[in-house]
Every structure is written in structure tokens, then in C-alpha cells.
């Protein structure tokens, strides 16, 4: 459903639905779902921007809810990135150690005449 087919009311309903799905994905740590939800948000946000941003108290509460869940998702993703970064550093260290060991083993074989 593209931005041009979403009415303002339908866009808000869809935004509320995506916020609930995003919160559920954060709760279980589903980063793949977060990426899919992010791609689905674009047409909804475009529809809201194209039709005028609603100013009702319900819409404002929804926007606050969306902002809060985005912050939760960002925190989860930042945490996951830190974990991946640490694991990559461990892999790099292991690779360097393996390389040094292989070089030392080759030198010994050369010295021993093997």
C-alpha cells in the first residue's frame, strides 16, 4: 500500500499497528522484524506528511508512543552492534594469533630442514 492510497485515518491506524509490531519485535530482540518494519514505515510517514500532520490528542499520543518505541529499538540495535563489534575484534585477534603461529611453525620447519 503506497503513500498515495493511505487516507489520513488509515495512515494513523497503520502507524499504530506498526508501533505495536515494533514493540513486540524489540521485546523478543527480533532485529530482522525491526528492519522490515522500518521499510514499511516509509509509505505511512509519506502519507501522513502528504495529508497534513494530524494535531488531535490521539495523534499526538500515537506519535509519542512511536517515538518511545523507536528509542527502544535504537537501544536494542546499538546493543547488538556493540556485541557484534566485540565479536569481530575477537575474530581479528584470533586471526592474528593463528597467523603468527603459522609463521613460527614455518620458520621451525625451515630451520629443522623439513
C-alpha positions as CSV (number, residue, x, y, z in Angstrom):
1,X,0.0,0.0,0.0
2,X,1.7,3.2,-1.2
3,X,1.6,6.6,0.4
4,X,-1.0,7.8,-2.2
5,X,-3.5,5.2,-1.2
6,X,-3.5,5.8,2.5
7,X,-6.1,8.1,3.9
8,X,-5.1,10.1,6.9
9,X,-7.1,7.9,9.2
10,X,-5.8,4.8,7.6
11,X,-2.2,6.1,7.9
12,X,-2.7,6.6,11.7
13,X,-4.2,3.1,12.1
14,X,-1.3,1.6,10.1
15,X,1.2,3.6,12.2
16,X,-0.3,2.4,15.4
17,X,-0.2,-1.2,14.1
18,X,3.5,-0.8,13.1
19,X,4.3,0.6,16.5
20,X,2.8,-2.4,18.2
21,X,4.7,-4.7,15.9
22,X,7.9,-2.8,16.5
23,X,7.5,-3.0,20.3
24,X,6.8,-6.8,20.0
25,X,10.0,-7.1,17.9
26,X,12.0,-5.2,20.5
27,X,10.6,-7.4,23.3
28,X,11.9,-10.5,21.6
29,X,15.0,-9.0,20.1
30,X,14.0,-9.6,16.5
31,X,16.3,-7.4,14.5
32,X,15.1,-8.8,11.2
33,X,11.5,-7.8,12.0
34,X,12.7,-4.3,13.0
35,X,14.3,-3.9,9.6
36,X,11.1,-5.0,7.9
37,X,9.0,-2.6,10.0
38,X,11.4,0.2,9.2
39,X,10.8,-0.3,5.5
40,X,7.1,-0.4,6.0
41,X,7.1,2.9,7.9
42,X,8.2,4.9,4.9
43,X,4.9,5.0,2.9
44,X,3.0,5.6,6.1
45,X,5.1,8.6,7.1
46,X,4.9,9.9,3.5
47,X,1.1,9.6,3.6
48,X,1.0,11.5,6.9
49,X,3.3,14.2,5.6
50,X,1.3,14.5,2.3
51,X,-2.0,14.7,4.0
52,X,-1.0,17.1,6.8
53,X,0.2,16.1,10.2
54,X,-2.8,15.5,12.5
55,X,-2.9,17.6,15.7
56,X,-5.5,15.7,17.7
57,X,-4.6,14.5,21.1
58,X,-4.9,10.9,19.9
59,X,-2.5,11.5,17.1
60,X,0.0,13.3,19.4
61,X,-0.2,10.3,21.9
62,X,0.4,8.0,19.0
63,X,3.5,10.0,17.8
64,X,4.8,9.9,21.4
65,X,4.3,6.1,21.5
66,X,6.1,5.7,18.2
67,X,9.0,7.9,19.3
68,X,9.3,5.8,22.5
69,X,9.3,2.5,20.7
70,X,11.9,3.9,18.2
71,X,14.1,4.8,21.1
72,X,13.7,1.2,22.5
73,X,14.5,-0.2,19.0
74,X,17.5,2.0,18.7
75,X,18.8,0.9,22.1
76,X,18.4,-2.7,21.1
77,X,20.2,-2.2,17.8
78,X,23.0,-0.3,19.4
79,X,23.5,-3.1,21.9
80,X,23.5,-5.7,19.2
81,X,26.1,-3.7,17.2
82,X,28.3,-3.5,20.3
83,X,28.1,-7.2,20.7
84,X,28.9,-7.8,17.0
85,X,31.8,-5.3,17.2
86,X,33.3,-7.1,20.2
87,X,33.0,-10.5,18.4
88,X,34.7,-9.0,15.3
89,X,37.5,-7.8,17.5
90,X,37.8,-11.3,19.0
91,X,37.9,-12.8,15.5
92,X,40.6,-10.4,14.4
93,X,42.7,-11.2,17.4
94,X,42.3,-14.9,16.8
95,X,43.2,-14.5,13.1
96,X,46.4,-12.6,14.1
97,X,47.3,-15.3,16.6
98,X,46.8,-18.0,14.1
99,X,48.8,-16.2,11.5
100,X,51.7,-15.7,14.0
101,X,51.6,-19.3,14.9
102,X,51.7,-20.4,11.3
103,X,54.7,-18.1,10.6
104,X,56.5,-19.5,13.6
105,X,55.7,-23.1,12.6
106,X,57.0,-22.4,9.0
107,X,60.2,-20.9,10.4
108,X,60.8,-24.0,12.6
109,X,60.3,-26.3,9.6
110,X,62.8,-24.3,7.6
111,X,65.3,-24.4,10.5
112,X,64.7,-28.1,11.1
113,X,65.1,-28.8,7.4
114,X,61.6,-30.2,7.0
